[in-house]
Structure formats: structure tokens, C-alpha cells
Amino acid sequence: MKLHKLFISAALLLAACAAQAEKADSNKPTQIAFDQLDADDVKQVKTFTGNVVLTRGTLLMKSPKAVVTEDPEGYQYVVLHGAPGTQATFRQKLDGAGEQWMEGQADRIEYDNKTELVKLFAKAQVRRLEGPKTASQVDGEFISYDSRKEVYAVKNTSTGESKPGAGRSTMMIQPSSKLAVPPAPATQPAPGK
């Protein structure tokens, strides 16, 4: 029971520490660099292959293959596929003071432009950075991050379900810089001693 409460406390702490993704990014154009493109304009599906780099504002996504679909409303849905030895990655600046970033990697990453939901499948890892320092990190087979609601979900299978005995996830949370205690002032020796 204590372990369960500790896990819930750690998850709530991580969620409380998270900041929202850069709001201005959603209004920026999407630029995609790639080696090859196959496009079906009728179905609104574009398949990019070869060192794919997708950029929209501060959002940067990289993978060997990306499939981008667009719904009738104009929202984009991106599926980044890794390859043997190469995972798909994302990095995005967070709103708020200072240099705060979210970054992650997995064998497959799905990004929904309409809901701002990122799902990472298989050997997934998400880190929140404060400058170059990792403030928190979570590893698991499936991680879902909703940047609008600032909510995480970590499951122990790459299908997005949790199953008994399927595996374990880990979380690392650095001590908050807000809790740092300033050093005590140096004392001077008494005269004559």
C-alpha cells in the first residue's frame, strides 16, 4: 500500500511540475525535411521517408519515417516510426519562465495536432528539462502526454494497457530548486582566540 501511495505521489508531483507546451507553436506552419515523399492528396496522406525532420515553432520531431494525415477540419495527425537502432524523437519548449523543454523518444510516436496529445509506444522515455538539467524523467513501454491538461499516463505494455507481470516503469524526480537551502553565513572567530 505504501508503494502504491508513493507512486501516486510521484506521478502527481511530476504532473504538477509540468508546464504547457509553447502555445504559439500551434499557429506556426509545419516544415518537413525528408529524402522521399509519397503523397495521396485525395486521402490527405503523406508518407515521408529518410531522415525526416518535422518542425513547427519550437516543436521538433525526427524519425526515419513519418506518416502525416490531415482531417477535413485541417488538423494534422503525425505517426513517427523508428527503425532498427534509431528511435523517433520529439522536443518542444514549454511556456513559462526560463529554458524549460519536454523531450522524448520511442520506437513509435503519435502526435495529434487537434488535441495536442503525444503518445509514445515501445521503449518510451519522456524528460522535462530545465536548461540542460533533467528535472524529471519517466521510462515505460507506453507514455501518453496531454500538454493541454498537463497529464501523463504510463502503462507497462506498448499497446497502452497495463497488465500484471508485463513489466515495470521507472520515474526519476530531481529535488526542486525551490527547496534549496541557502548556505549559512560564515562565522568569524571571537577576538583573542
JOLINCOR-V772432 format. One record per backbone hydrogen bond with DSSP energy under -1.0 kcal/mol. CO is the residue of the C=O (numbers start at 1). NH is the residue of the N-H. If there is no record, write none. Layout:
CO/NH ; CO/NH
This chain:
1/5 ; 2/6 ; 3/7 ; 4/8 ; 5/9 ; 6/10 ; 7/11 ; 8/12 ; 9/13 ; 10/14 ; 11/15 ; 12/16 ; 13/17 ; 14/18 ; 20/95 ; 22/25 ; 23/26 ; 24/27 ; 25/28 ; 31/55 ; 33/53 ; 36/49 ; 38/47 ; 40/45 ; 44/70 ; 45/40 ; 46/68 ; 47/38 ; 48/66 ; 49/35 ; 49/36 ; 52/63 ; 53/33 ; 54/61 ; 55/31 ; 56/59 ; 59/56 ; 60/91 ; 61/54 ; 62/89 ; 63/52 ; 64/50 ; 65/81 ; 66/48 ; 67/79 ; 68/46 ; 69/77 ; 71/74 ; 75/71 ; 76/113 ; 77/69 ; 78/111 ; 79/67 ; 80/109 ; 81/65 ; 83/86 ; 86/83 ; 88/106 ; 89/62 ; 90/104 ; 91/60 ; 92/102 ; 93/22 ; 98/100 ; 99/131 ; 100/94 ; 101/129 ; 102/92 ; 103/127 ; 104/90 ; 105/125 ; 106/88 ; 107/82 ; 108/121 ; 109/80 ; 110/119 ; 111/78 ; 112/116 ; 116/147 ; 117/112 ; 118/145 ; 119/110 ; 120/143 ; 121/108 ; 122/107 ; 124/140 ; 125/105 ; 126/138 ; 127/103 ; 128/135 ; 128/136 ; 129/101 ; 130/133 ; 133/130 ; 135/174 ; 136/128 ; 137/172 ; 138/126 ; 139/170 ; 140/124 ; 141/122 ; 142/155 ; 143/120 ; 144/153 ; 145/118 ; 146/150 ; 146/151 ; 151/146 ; 153/144 ; 155/142 ; 157/160 ; 163/166 ; 170/139 ; 172/137 ; 176/179 ; 190/193
